[in-house]
Amino acid sequence: MTASTRRAALGAILSAPLASVPAIAAQSSLPDYEAQFLALLPQLRKLLPPLERAKAYMATLYALGDRQAGEHPGWGDWKVASAWADRATAARKRNGYSEAWDSVNRHSAKIDELVSEFMDQRMTTLPAIAWKARIADALDCWEEEAGSDLAAWAREDGACA
């Protein structure tokens, strides 16, 4: 799943009218693991935005390193391309990219520790699927699991079937 596909799917999920998470979590038919996952949302609402900001900053620093290295010469001449890559790497070392990478990893580790046991479990409600997709996007993993949950939900929903 490409980044644009993930964004489109997440946008579609988030544009759907959703019942409140507490009401959904209280449903007796909800699997225990999904109720436990939904109970993590207050923590995730605090942990995800700093990660998302750190990732955006890291991406900016990466692109800045590329720009500072000059126009990419293409890979036709390996020596010239390798020299460009060395310049870009040196520019990133100077601009703080490594520190930004470390920050992203620290934020990611906190979230991964919190949610990893739930990410391969099938979520059955749109709020749980939407949060799973947001986490997948932020951590750059579990996209397939989130997409599978959404597809299963759509197959089982009377309006979609």
DSSP file with accessible surface (Angstrom, degrees, kcal/mol):
  #  RESIDUE AA STRUCTURE BP1 BP2  ACC     N-H-->O    O-->H-N    N-H-->O    O-->H-N    TCO  KAPPA ALPHA  PHI   PSI    X-CA   Y-CA   Z-CA
    1    1 A M              0   0  108      0, 0.0   142,-0.1     0, 0.0   143,-0.1   0.000 360.0 360.0 360.0 126.5    0.0    0.0    0.0
    2    2 A T     >  -     0   0   79      1,-0.1     4,-2.7     4,-0.0     5,-0.2  -0.320 360.0-108.1 -78.4 165.6    1.5    3.3   -1.0
    3    3 A A  H  > S+     0   0   37      1,-0.2     4,-2.6     2,-0.2     5,-0.2   0.903 121.2  49.7 -61.0 -40.3    1.6    6.4    1.2
    4    4 A S  H  > S+     0   0   70      2,-0.2     4,-2.4     1,-0.2    -1,-0.2   0.887 110.5  50.1 -68.6 -34.9   -1.1    8.1   -0.9
    5    5 A T  H  > S+     0   0   67      2,-0.2     4,-2.7     1,-0.2     5,-0.2   0.918 110.9  49.4 -66.6 -42.4   -3.3    5.0   -0.8
    6    6 A R  H  X S+     0   0   43     -4,-2.7     4,-2.9     2,-0.2     5,-0.2   0.928 111.7  48.8 -61.1 -44.1   -2.9    4.9    3.0
    7    7 A R  H  X S+     0   0  152     -4,-2.6     4,-2.7     2,-0.2    -2,-0.2   0.914 112.2  48.6 -62.7 -41.8   -3.8    8.6    3.2
    8    8 A A  H  X S+     0   0   67     -4,-2.4     4,-2.4     2,-0.2    -2,-0.2   0.929 113.6  46.5 -64.3 -43.4   -6.8    8.1    1.0
    9    9 A A  H  X S+     0   0   28     -4,-2.7     4,-2.6     2,-0.2    -2,-0.2   0.931 113.5  48.5 -65.1 -43.6   -8.0    5.1    3.0
   10   10 A L  H  X S+     0   0   28     -4,-2.9     4,-2.9    -5,-0.2     5,-0.2   0.923 110.7  51.6 -64.0 -39.8   -7.5    6.9    6.3
   11   11 A G  H  X S+     0   0   40     -4,-2.7     4,-1.5    -5,-0.2    -1,-0.2   0.915 110.3  48.9 -62.4 -40.5   -9.3   10.0    5.0
   12   12 A A  H  X S+     0   0   60     -4,-2.4     4,-0.7     2,-0.2    -1,-0.2   0.919 112.7  47.9 -65.7 -41.1  -12.2    7.8    3.9
   13   13 A I  H >< S+     0   0    7     -4,-2.6     3,-1.0     1,-0.2    -2,-0.2   0.948 113.3  46.9 -63.1 -47.9  -12.3    6.1    7.3
   14   14 A L  H 3< S+     0   0   99     -4,-2.9    -1,-0.2     1,-0.3    -2,-0.2   0.722 106.1  58.9 -72.6 -18.2  -12.2    9.4    9.2
   15   15 A S  H 3< S+     0   0   99     -4,-1.5    -1,-0.3    -5,-0.2    -2,-0.2   0.657  86.0  96.0 -83.4 -13.6  -14.8   11.0    7.1
   16   16 A A  S << S-     0   0   29     -3,-1.0     2,-0.2    -4,-0.7    -3,-0.0  -0.482  91.1-102.5 -73.5 142.1  -17.4    8.3    8.0
   17   17 A P        -     0   0  128      0, 0.0     2,-0.4     0, 0.0    -1,-0.1  -0.507  45.2-160.2 -66.0 130.1  -19.7    9.2   10.9
   18   18 A L        -     0   0   72     -2,-0.2     3,-0.1    -4,-0.1     2,-0.1  -0.923  15.0-127.4-117.7 139.9  -18.4    7.4   14.0
   19   19 A A        -     0   0   61     -2,-0.4     5,-0.0     1,-0.1     2,-0.0  -0.364  51.8 -79.0 -71.1 162.0  -20.1    6.5   17.2
   20   20 A S     >  -     0   0   70      1,-0.1     4,-2.1    -2,-0.1     5,-0.2  -0.343  35.3-127.6 -66.8 144.4  -18.3    7.6   20.3
   21   21 A V  H  > S+     0   0   24      1,-0.2     4,-3.2     2,-0.2     5,-0.3   0.923 107.7  53.6 -60.8 -44.3  -15.4    5.4   21.3
   22   22 A P  H  > S+     0   0  101      0, 0.0     4,-1.4     0, 0.0    -1,-0.2   0.925 109.7  48.9 -59.4 -38.0  -16.6    4.9   24.9
   23   23 A A  H  4 S+     0   0   55      1,-0.2     4,-0.4     2,-0.2    -2,-0.2   0.917 114.3  45.2 -66.0 -40.4  -20.0    3.7   23.6
   24   24 A I  H >< S+     0   0    8     -4,-2.1     3,-1.6     1,-0.2    -1,-0.2   0.926 110.3  53.5 -68.7 -42.9  -18.3    1.3   21.2
   25   25 A A  H 3< S+     0   0   31     -4,-3.2    -1,-0.2     1,-0.3    -2,-0.2   0.798 104.9  56.8 -63.9 -25.1  -15.9    0.1   23.9
   26   26 A A  T 3< S+     0   0   83     -4,-1.4    -1,-0.3    -5,-0.3    -2,-0.2   0.581  78.5 115.9 -83.5  -9.1  -18.8   -0.7   26.2
   27   27 A Q    X   -     0   0   89     -3,-1.6     3,-1.0    -4,-0.4     8,-0.1  -0.371  63.2-143.6 -62.5 134.5  -20.5   -3.0   23.6
   28   28 A S  T 3  S+     0   0  131      1,-0.2    -1,-0.2    -2,-0.1     4,-0.1   0.766  97.7  58.9 -72.0 -22.7  -20.7   -6.5   24.9
   29   29 A S  T 3  S+     0   0  101      2,-0.1    -1,-0.2     3,-0.0    -2,-0.1   0.557  80.6 107.9 -83.8  -5.5  -20.1   -8.0   21.5
   30   30 A L  S <  S-     0   0   10     -3,-1.0     5,-0.0    -6,-0.2    -5,-0.0  -0.522  81.3-109.5 -72.8 131.2  -16.8   -6.2   21.1
   31   31 A P     >  -     0   0   35      0, 0.0     4,-2.1     0, 0.0     3,-0.4  -0.321  25.2-120.2 -58.3 145.3  -13.8   -8.5   21.4
   32   32 A D  H  > S+     0   0  130      1,-0.2     4,-2.5     2,-0.2     5,-0.2   0.896 112.7  53.8 -54.4 -44.5  -11.9   -8.0   24.7
   33   33 A Y  H  > S+     0   0   60      1,-0.2     4,-2.3     2,-0.2    -1,-0.2   0.874 108.0  50.6 -62.5 -34.1   -8.6   -7.1   22.8
   34   34 A E  H  > S+     0   0    0     -3,-0.4     4,-3.0     2,-0.2    -1,-0.2   0.916 109.5  49.7 -71.9 -38.9  -10.5   -4.4   20.8
   35   35 A A  H  X S+     0   0   28     -4,-2.1     4,-1.8     2,-0.2    -2,-0.2   0.916 112.0  49.2 -62.4 -40.5  -11.9   -2.9   24.0
   36   36 A Q  H  X S+     0   0  104     -4,-2.5     4,-0.6    -5,-0.2    -2,-0.2   0.904 111.2  49.7 -65.0 -40.4   -8.4   -2.9   25.5
   37   37 A F  H >< S+     0   0    0     -4,-2.3     3,-1.6     1,-0.2     4,-0.3   0.944 110.3  49.4 -62.6 -47.7   -7.1   -1.3   22.4
   38   38 A L  H >< S+     0   0    3     -4,-3.0     3,-1.6     1,-0.3    -1,-0.2   0.836 102.2  63.1 -63.0 -29.6   -9.7    1.4   22.4
   39   39 A A  H 3< S+     0   0   71     -4,-1.8     4,-0.3     1,-0.3    -1,-0.3   0.711  94.9  62.5 -68.2 -16.1   -9.0    2.0   26.1
   40   40 A L  T XX S+     0   0   22     -3,-1.6     4,-2.4    -4,-0.6     3,-0.6   0.567  75.3  96.6 -81.8  -9.3   -5.5    3.1   25.0
   41   41 A L  H <> S+     0   0    1     -3,-1.6     4,-2.9    -4,-0.3     5,-0.2   0.853  76.1  56.4 -57.3 -39.4   -6.8    6.0   22.9
   42   42 A P  H 3> S+     0   0   80      0, 0.0     4,-0.7     0, 0.0    -1,-0.2   0.934 112.9  43.1 -58.6 -38.4   -6.3    8.7   25.6
   43   43 A Q  H X> S+     0   0   97     -3,-0.6     4,-2.2    -4,-0.3     3,-0.8   0.916 113.7  50.9 -69.7 -42.3   -2.6    7.7   25.7
   44   44 A L  H 3X S+     0   0    0     -4,-2.4     4,-2.7     1,-0.3    -1,-0.2   0.853 102.1  60.7 -65.3 -33.9   -2.3    7.5   21.9
   45   45 A R  H 3< S+     0   0  127     -4,-2.9    -1,-0.3    -5,-0.2    -2,-0.2   0.773 113.0  39.1 -63.8 -24.5   -3.9   11.0   21.6
   46   46 A K  H << S+     0   0  164     -3,-0.8    -2,-0.2    -4,-0.7    -1,-0.2   0.797 120.0  43.9 -89.9 -34.9   -0.9   12.3   23.6
   47   47 A L  H  X S+     0   0   43     -4,-2.2     4,-1.2     2,-0.1    -2,-0.2   0.819 105.7  57.5 -84.1 -33.7    1.8   10.1   22.1
   48   48 A L  H  X S+     0   0    0     -4,-2.7     4,-2.9    -5,-0.2     5,-0.2   0.919  96.9  57.7 -71.2 -44.0    1.0   10.2   18.3
   49   49 A P  H  > S+     0   0   33      0, 0.0     4,-2.7     0, 0.0     5,-0.2   0.923 106.5  49.1 -58.0 -42.2    1.1   14.0   17.6
   50   50 A P  H  > S+     0   0   32      0, 0.0     4,-2.5     0, 0.0    -2,-0.2   0.907 113.2  48.4 -62.1 -36.8    4.7   14.4   18.9
   51   51 A L  H  X S+     0   0    0     -4,-1.2     4,-2.7     2,-0.2     5,-0.2   0.938 111.1  49.7 -64.8 -45.5    5.8   11.4   16.7
   52   52 A E  H  X S+     0   0   61     -4,-2.9     4,-2.0     1,-0.2    -1,-0.2   0.910 113.2  46.5 -62.4 -39.1    4.0   12.8   13.7
   53   53 A R  H  X S+     0   0  160     -4,-2.7     4,-2.5    -5,-0.2    -1,-0.2   0.920 111.9  51.1 -67.2 -41.5    5.7   16.2   14.2
   54   54 A A  H  X S+     0   0   14     -4,-2.5     4,-2.7    -5,-0.2    -2,-0.2   0.897 110.0  49.9 -63.4 -39.9    9.1   14.5   14.7
   55   55 A K  H  X S+     0   0   40     -4,-2.7     4,-2.5     2,-0.2    -1,-0.2   0.908 110.4  49.5 -64.6 -41.5    8.7   12.5   11.5
   56   56 A A  H  X S+     0   0   58     -4,-2.0     4,-2.1    -5,-0.2    -2,-0.2   0.920 112.6  47.5 -63.9 -42.2    7.7   15.6    9.5
   57   57 A Y  H  X S+     0   0  137     -4,-2.5     4,-2.4     2,-0.2    -2,-0.2   0.929 111.2  51.0 -64.3 -43.7   10.8   17.5   10.9
   58   58 A M  H  X S+     0   0   26     -4,-2.7     4,-2.3     1,-0.2    -2,-0.2   0.922 109.7  50.2 -60.3 -43.0   13.0   14.5   10.1
   59   59 A A  H  X S+     0   0   58     -4,-2.5     4,-2.5     1,-0.2    -1,-0.2   0.894 109.1  52.4 -63.4 -38.1   11.7   14.4    6.5
   60   60 A T  H  X S+     0   0   81     -4,-2.1     4,-2.4     1,-0.2    -1,-0.2   0.922 110.0  47.7 -62.8 -45.2   12.4   18.1    6.1
   61   61 A L  H  X S+     0   0   10     -4,-2.4     4,-2.2     2,-0.2    -2,-0.2   0.880 110.5  52.5 -64.9 -36.8   16.0   17.7    7.3
   62   62 A Y  H  X S+     0   0  107     -4,-2.3     4,-1.8     2,-0.2    -2,-0.2   0.950 111.7  45.2 -62.5 -48.9   16.5   14.8    4.9
   63   63 A A  H  X S+     0   0   36     -4,-2.5     4,-2.5     1,-0.2    -2,-0.2   0.880 109.9  55.4 -63.8 -37.3   15.2   16.8    2.0
   64   64 A L  H  X S+     0   0   53     -4,-2.4     4,-2.8     1,-0.2    -1,-0.2   0.908 105.1  53.1 -62.2 -40.7   17.3   19.8    3.0
   65   65 A G  H  X S+     0   0    0     -4,-2.2     4,-1.4     1,-0.2    -1,-0.2   0.907 108.8  50.0 -59.7 -41.5   20.4   17.5    3.0
   66   66 A D  H  X S+     0   0   49     -4,-1.8     4,-0.6     2,-0.2     3,-0.3   0.932 111.8  47.2 -61.1 -47.2   19.5   16.5   -0.6
   67   67 A R  H >< S+     0   0  162     -4,-2.5     3,-1.1     1,-0.2    -2,-0.2   0.899 109.7  53.1 -63.3 -39.7   19.1   20.1   -1.6
   68   68 A Q  H 3< S+     0   0  101     -4,-2.8    -1,-0.2     1,-0.3    -2,-0.2   0.785 103.5  58.0 -67.9 -25.0   22.4   21.1    0.0
   69   69 A A  H 3< S-     0   0    6     -4,-1.4    -1,-0.3    -3,-0.3    -2,-0.2   0.634 112.5-123.6 -77.6 -13.3   24.2   18.3   -1.9
   70   70 A G    <<  -     0   0   35     -3,-1.1    -1,-0.3    -4,-0.6     2,-0.1  -0.383  52.8 -21.6  96.4-178.6   23.1   19.9   -5.2
   71   71 A E  S    S-     0   0  182     -2,-0.1    -4,-0.0     1,-0.1    13,-0.0  -0.415  74.2-109.2 -67.6 135.4   21.1   18.4   -8.0
   72   72 A H        -     0   0   61      1,-0.1    -1,-0.1    -2,-0.1     3,-0.1  -0.472  22.1-149.6 -66.5 130.5   21.2   14.6   -8.1
   73   73 A P        -     0   0   63      0, 0.0     3,-0.3     0, 0.0     4,-0.2   0.523  39.0-114.0 -81.1  -3.1   23.3   13.6  -11.1
   74   74 A G        -     0   0   30      1,-0.2     3,-0.3     2,-0.1     7,-0.1  -0.215  30.0 -85.3  86.8 170.7   21.5   10.3  -11.7
   75   75 A W  S    S+     0   0  144      1,-0.2    -1,-0.2    -3,-0.1     3,-0.1   0.305  99.0 100.1-102.0  12.5   23.0    6.9  -11.3
   76   76 A G  S    S+     0   0   85     -3,-0.3     2,-0.7     1,-0.2    -1,-0.2   0.886  87.1  42.7 -64.6 -38.9   24.5    6.6  -14.8
   77   77 A D  S  > S-     0   0   92     -3,-0.3     4,-2.6     1,-0.2     5,-0.3  -0.904  75.7-163.6-110.4 104.2   28.0    7.5  -13.4
   78   78 A W  H  > S+     0   0  173     -2,-0.7     4,-2.8     1,-0.2     5,-0.2   0.870  86.1  52.0 -58.9 -40.1   28.5    5.6  -10.2
   79   79 A K  H  > S+     0   0  172      2,-0.2     4,-2.1     1,-0.2    -1,-0.2   0.929 112.8  44.5 -65.8 -42.9   31.4    7.8   -9.0
   80   80 A V  H  > S+     0   0   66      2,-0.2     4,-2.1     1,-0.2    -2,-0.2   0.926 115.7  47.5 -67.3 -43.3   29.6   11.0   -9.5
   81   81 A A  H  X S+     0   0    0     -4,-2.6     4,-2.5     1,-0.2    -2,-0.2   0.903 111.3  51.2 -65.2 -39.9   26.4    9.7   -7.9
   82   82 A S  H  X S+     0   0   41     -4,-2.8     4,-2.3    -5,-0.3    -1,-0.2   0.896 108.4  51.6 -64.8 -39.4   28.3    8.3   -5.0
   83   83 A A  H  X S+     0   0   40     -4,-2.1     4,-2.2    -5,-0.2    -1,-0.2   0.903 109.4  50.5 -64.0 -40.4   30.0   11.6   -4.4
   84   84 A W  H  X S+     0   0   23     -4,-2.1     4,-2.6     2,-0.2    -2,-0.2   0.937 109.4  50.7 -62.0 -45.1   26.6   13.3   -4.4
   85   85 A A  H  X S+     0   0   28     -4,-2.5     4,-2.5     1,-0.2    -2,-0.2   0.893 109.2  51.6 -61.0 -39.3   25.3   10.7   -1.8
   86   86 A D  H  X S+     0   0  103     -4,-2.3     4,-2.5     2,-0.2    -1,-0.2   0.906 110.1  48.9 -63.8 -41.0   28.4   11.5    0.4
   87   87 A R  H  X S+     0   0  119     -4,-2.2     4,-2.5     2,-0.2    -2,-0.2   0.916 111.8  49.0 -63.7 -42.5   27.6   15.2    0.2
   88   88 A A  H  X S+     0   0    0     -4,-2.6     4,-2.2     2,-0.2    -2,-0.2   0.922 111.7  49.1 -64.1 -42.0   24.0   14.6    1.1
   89   89 A T  H  X S+     0   0   65     -4,-2.5     4,-2.1     1,-0.2    -2,-0.2   0.924 111.7  48.9 -63.5 -43.3   25.0   12.4    4.0
   90   90 A A  H  X S+     0   0   37     -4,-2.5     4,-1.9     1,-0.2    -1,-0.2   0.907 109.9  51.8 -63.7 -40.4   27.5   15.0    5.3
   91   91 A A  H  X S+     0   0    0     -4,-2.5     4,-2.0     1,-0.2    -1,-0.2   0.903 109.3  50.5 -63.4 -39.1   24.8   17.7    5.0
   92   92 A R  H  X>S+     0   0   21     -4,-2.2     5,-1.8     1,-0.2     4,-0.7   0.870 106.6  54.5 -67.3 -35.8   22.4   15.6    7.0
   93   93 A K  H  <5S+     0   0  147     -4,-2.1     3,-0.4     1,-0.2    -1,-0.2   0.893 112.7  44.3 -63.3 -37.1   25.0   15.1    9.7
   94   94 A R  H  <5S+     0   0  178     -4,-1.9    -2,-0.2     1,-0.2    -1,-0.2   0.828 110.5  53.5 -75.7 -31.7   25.4   18.8   10.0
   95   95 A N  H  <5S-     0   0   29     -4,-2.0    -1,-0.2    -5,-0.2    -2,-0.2   0.476 115.1-104.7 -89.8  -0.1   21.7   19.7    9.9
   96   96 A G  T  X5S+     0   0   20     -4,-0.7     4,-2.3    -3,-0.4     5,-0.2   0.605  73.8 138.2  93.6  12.3   20.7   17.4   12.8
   97   97 A Y  H  ><S+     0   0   40     -5,-1.8     4,-2.8     1,-0.2     5,-0.2   0.906  71.9  54.0 -58.3 -41.5   19.0   14.7   10.8
   98   98 A S  H  > S+     0   0   56     -6,-0.6     4,-2.3     1,-0.2    -1,-0.2   0.903 109.1  47.9 -61.8 -40.8   20.6   12.0   13.0
   99   99 A E  H  > S+     0   0  120      2,-0.2     4,-2.2     1,-0.2    -1,-0.2   0.895 111.4  50.5 -66.1 -38.8   19.2   13.5   16.1
  100  100 A A  H  X S+     0   0    8     -4,-2.3     4,-2.5     2,-0.2    -2,-0.2   0.908 109.1  52.0 -64.8 -40.1   15.8   13.9   14.5
  101  101 A W  H  X S+     0   0  120     -4,-2.8     4,-2.4     1,-0.2    -2,-0.2   0.926 109.1  50.0 -60.5 -44.8   16.0   10.2   13.5
  102  102 A D  H  X S+     0   0   80     -4,-2.3     4,-2.3     1,-0.2    -1,-0.2   0.894 109.4  51.6 -61.3 -39.9   16.8    9.3   17.2
  103  103 A S  H  X S+     0   0   27     -4,-2.2     4,-2.5     2,-0.2     5,-0.2   0.929 109.1  49.7 -63.4 -44.7   13.8   11.3   18.3
  104  104 A V  H  X S+     0   0   10     -4,-2.5     4,-3.0     1,-0.2    -2,-0.2   0.928 110.8  50.6 -59.4 -43.5   11.5    9.6   15.9
  105  105 A N  H  X S+     0   0   72     -4,-2.4     4,-2.4     2,-0.2    -1,-0.2   0.890 109.0  50.5 -64.6 -38.2   12.8    6.2   17.2
  106  106 A R  H  X S+     0   0  148     -4,-2.3     4,-1.6     2,-0.2    -1,-0.2   0.939 114.3  43.9 -64.5 -45.8   12.2    7.2   20.8
  107  107 A H  H  X S+     0   0   43     -4,-2.5     4,-1.7     1,-0.2    -2,-0.2   0.924 114.1  50.9 -63.0 -44.2    8.6    8.2   20.1
  108  108 A S  H  X S+     0   0   22     -4,-3.0     4,-3.3    -5,-0.2     5,-0.2   0.894 105.8  55.4 -61.4 -41.1    8.0    5.2   17.9
  109  109 A A  H  X S+     0   0   56     -4,-2.4     4,-2.5     1,-0.2    -1,-0.2   0.897 106.0  51.5 -62.2 -39.7    9.3    2.8   20.6
  110  110 A K  H  X S+     0   0  117     -4,-1.6     4,-1.3     2,-0.2    -1,-0.2   0.921 115.5  41.1 -62.3 -43.9    6.8    4.1   23.2
  111  111 A I  H  X S+     0   0    1     -4,-1.7     4,-2.3     2,-0.2     5,-0.3   0.928 113.3  52.9 -71.7 -44.3    3.9    3.7   20.9
  112  112 A D  H  X S+     0   0   66     -4,-3.3     4,-2.5     1,-0.2     5,-0.2   0.916 108.1  51.3 -58.4 -43.6    5.1    0.3   19.6
  113  113 A E  H  < S+     0   0  159     -4,-2.5     4,-0.3    -5,-0.2    -1,-0.2   0.879 112.8  47.2 -60.6 -35.8    5.4   -1.0   23.1
  114  114 A L  H  < S+     0   0   34     -4,-1.3    -2,-0.2    -5,-0.2    -1,-0.2   0.876 126.7  21.4 -74.1 -37.9    1.9    0.1   23.9
  115  115 A V  H >X S+     0   0    0     -4,-2.3     3,-2.4     1,-0.1     4,-1.1   0.579  88.2  98.4-112.5 -12.6    0.1   -1.2   20.8
  116  116 A S  H 3X S+     0   0   52     -4,-2.5     4,-0.5     1,-0.3     3,-0.5   0.837  82.4  57.1 -56.7 -35.1    2.1   -4.1   19.2
  117  117 A E  H 34 S+     0   0  125     -4,-0.3    -1,-0.3     1,-0.2    -2,-0.1   0.728 112.5  42.9 -68.0 -16.4    0.1   -6.9   20.8
  118  118 A F  H X4 S+     0   0   11     -3,-2.4     3,-1.6     1,-0.1    -1,-0.2   0.647  91.2  82.2-100.0 -18.5   -3.1   -5.5   19.3
  119  119 A M  H 3< S+     0   0    0     -4,-1.1    -2,-0.1    -3,-0.5    -1,-0.1   0.743  93.9  45.6 -70.7 -21.6   -1.9   -4.6   15.7
  120  120 A D  T 3< S+     0   0  113     -4,-0.5     2,-0.4    -3,-0.1    -1,-0.3   0.390  94.0  98.1 -99.2   7.8   -2.2   -8.2   14.3
  121  121 A Q  S <  S-     0   0   73     -3,-1.6     2,-0.5   -88,-0.1    28,-0.1  -0.735  85.3-109.7 -90.2 140.0   -5.7   -8.6   16.0
  122  122 A R        -     0   0   69     -2,-0.4     2,-0.3     2,-0.0   -88,-0.1  -0.556  30.3-150.4 -73.7 118.5   -8.7   -8.0   13.7
  123  123 A M        -     0   0    0     -2,-0.5    30,-0.1    -4,-0.1    -1,-0.0  -0.677   9.8-168.0 -86.6 146.9  -10.5   -4.8   14.7
  124  124 A T        +     0   0   45     -2,-0.3     2,-0.3   -93,-0.1    -1,-0.1   0.510  59.9  68.6-116.9  -9.2  -14.2   -4.8   14.1
  125  125 A T  S  > S-     0   0   16      1,-0.1     4,-2.6   -91,-0.0     5,-0.2  -0.860  78.8-122.8-115.2 151.1  -15.3   -1.1   14.6
  126  126 A L  H  > S+     0   0   18     -2,-0.3     4,-3.2     1,-0.2     5,-0.2   0.894 110.4  53.6 -59.3 -41.7  -14.4    1.9   12.5
  127  127 A P  H  > S+     0   0    5      0, 0.0     4,-2.4     0, 0.0     5,-0.2   0.945 112.0  44.8 -60.1 -43.1  -12.8    3.8   15.4
  128  128 A A  H  > S+     0   0    0      2,-0.2     4,-2.4     1,-0.2    -2,-0.2   0.924 115.6  47.3 -65.4 -41.5  -10.5    0.9   16.1
  129  129 A I  H  X S+     0   0    0     -4,-2.6     4,-2.6     2,-0.2    -1,-0.2   0.920 111.6  51.1 -65.2 -42.5   -9.7    0.4   12.5
  130  130 A A  H  X S+     0   0    3     -4,-3.2     4,-2.4    -5,-0.2    -2,-0.2   0.925 112.2  45.7 -62.6 -43.4   -9.1    4.2   12.0
  131  131 A W  H  X S+     0   0   31     -4,-2.4     4,-2.6    -5,-0.2     5,-0.2   0.896 110.9  53.2 -67.7 -36.8   -6.7    4.3   14.9
  132  132 A K  H  X S+     0   0    1     -4,-2.4     4,-2.7    -5,-0.2    -2,-0.2   0.925 110.3  48.4 -62.1 -41.3   -4.9    1.2   13.8
  133  133 A A  H  X S+     0   0   17     -4,-2.6     4,-2.5     2,-0.2    -2,-0.2   0.901 110.6  50.3 -66.1 -40.2   -4.5    2.9   10.4
  134  134 A R  H  X S+     0   0   63     -4,-2.4     4,-2.5     2,-0.2    -2,-0.2   0.928 112.6  46.7 -64.8 -41.8   -3.2    6.1   12.0
  135  135 A I  H  X S+     0   0    0     -4,-2.6     4,-2.8     2,-0.2     5,-0.2   0.929 111.0  52.4 -64.0 -44.2   -0.7    4.1   14.0
  136  136 A A  H  X>S+     0   0    2     -4,-2.7     5,-1.5    -5,-0.2     4,-1.0   0.915 111.4  47.0 -58.7 -42.0    0.3    2.1   11.0
  137  137 A D  H  <5S+     0   0   48     -4,-2.5     3,-0.3     1,-0.2    -1,-0.2   0.923 114.1  46.9 -65.9 -42.7    1.0    5.3    9.1
  138  138 A A  H  <5S+     0   0    3     -4,-2.5    -2,-0.2     1,-0.2    -1,-0.2   0.872 120.5  37.1 -69.1 -36.2    2.9    6.8   12.0
  139  139 A L  H  <5S-     0   0   24     -4,-2.8    -1,-0.2     2,-0.3    -2,-0.2   0.462 102.6-127.9 -96.3  -2.9    5.1    3.7   12.5
  140  140 A D  T  <5S+     0   0   93     -4,-1.0     2,-0.3    -3,-0.3    -3,-0.2   0.886  78.4  83.8  56.8  40.6    5.4    2.8    8.9
  141  141 A C      < +     0   0   43     -5,-1.5    -2,-0.3    -6,-0.2    -1,-0.2  -0.965  63.5  45.4-157.7 169.4    4.3   -0.8    9.5
  142  142 A W     >  +     0   0   45     -2,-0.3     4,-2.3    -3,-0.1     5,-0.2   0.619  64.8 132.5  66.4  16.5    1.0   -2.7    9.9
  143  143 A E  H  > S+     0   0   36     -7,-0.2     4,-2.7     1,-0.2     5,-0.2   0.914  72.2  50.9 -61.8 -41.1   -0.5   -1.1    6.8
  144  144 A E  H  > S+     0   0  149      1,-0.2     4,-2.6     2,-0.2    -1,-0.2   0.900 109.1  50.4 -64.5 -39.6   -1.6   -4.4    5.5
  145  145 A E  H  > S+     0   0   67      2,-0.2     4,-2.2     1,-0.2    -1,-0.2   0.925 112.3  46.4 -64.5 -43.6   -3.3   -5.3    8.8
  146  146 A A  H  X S+     0   0    7     -4,-2.3     4,-2.2     2,-0.2    -2,-0.2   0.921 113.8  49.0 -64.6 -42.2   -5.2   -2.1    8.9
  147  147 A G  H  X S+     0   0   23     -4,-2.7     4,-2.6    -5,-0.2    -2,-0.2   0.897 110.1  51.2 -64.2 -38.9   -6.2   -2.4    5.3
  148  148 A S  H  X S+     0   0   73     -4,-2.6     4,-2.6     2,-0.2    -1,-0.2   0.895 109.1  50.9 -64.8 -40.2   -7.3   -6.0    5.9
  149  149 A D  H  X S+     0   0    9     -4,-2.2     4,-2.6     2,-0.2    -2,-0.2   0.915 111.4  47.9 -62.2 -43.6   -9.5   -4.9    8.8
  150  150 A L  H  X S+     0   0   38     -4,-2.2     4,-2.6     2,-0.2    -2,-0.2   0.929 112.1  48.9 -64.5 -43.0  -11.1   -2.2    6.7
  151  151 A A  H  X S+     0   0   43     -4,-2.6     4,-2.4     2,-0.2    -2,-0.2   0.917 112.3  48.6 -63.1 -41.9  -11.8   -4.6    3.9
  152  152 A A  H  X S+     0   0    4     -4,-2.6     4,-1.9     2,-0.2    -1,-0.2   0.916 110.7  50.9 -64.7 -41.9  -13.3   -7.1    6.3
  153  153 A W  H  X S+     0   0   62     -4,-2.6     4,-1.5     1,-0.2    -2,-0.2   0.933 111.2  48.3 -60.4 -44.5  -15.4   -4.4    7.9
  154  154 A A  H  < S+     0   0   31     -4,-2.6    -2,-0.2     1,-0.2    -1,-0.2   0.889 109.8  52.0 -65.3 -39.1  -16.7   -3.3    4.4
  155  155 A R  H  < S+     0   0  165     -4,-2.4    -1,-0.2     1,-0.2    -2,-0.2   0.875 115.4  41.9 -63.1 -35.2  -17.5   -6.9    3.4
  156  156 A E  H  < S+     0   0  129     -4,-1.9     2,-0.3    -5,-0.2    -1,-0.2   0.663  92.2  97.4 -89.2 -15.9  -19.5   -7.4    6.5
  157  157 A D  S >X S-     0   0   51     -4,-1.5     4,-2.3    -5,-0.2     3,-0.9  -0.592  71.2-139.7 -77.5 129.9  -21.3   -4.1    6.5
  158  158 A G  T 34 S+     0   0   68     -2,-0.3    -1,-0.1     1,-0.3    -4,-0.0   0.833 101.2  53.6 -58.4 -35.2  -24.7   -4.3    5.0
  159  159 A A  T 34 S+     0   0   96      1,-0.2    -1,-0.3    -3,-0.0    -5,-0.1   0.770 117.2  37.2 -73.2 -24.8  -24.4   -1.0    3.2
  160  160 A C  T <4        0   0   72     -3,-0.9    -2,-0.2    -6,-0.2    -1,-0.2   0.720 360.0 360.0 -96.2 -27.3  -21.1   -2.1    1.5
  161  161 A A     <        0   0  101     -4,-2.3    -6,-0.1    -6,-0.0    -5,-0.1  -0.128 360.0 360.0 -70.3 360.0  -21.8   -5.8    0.9
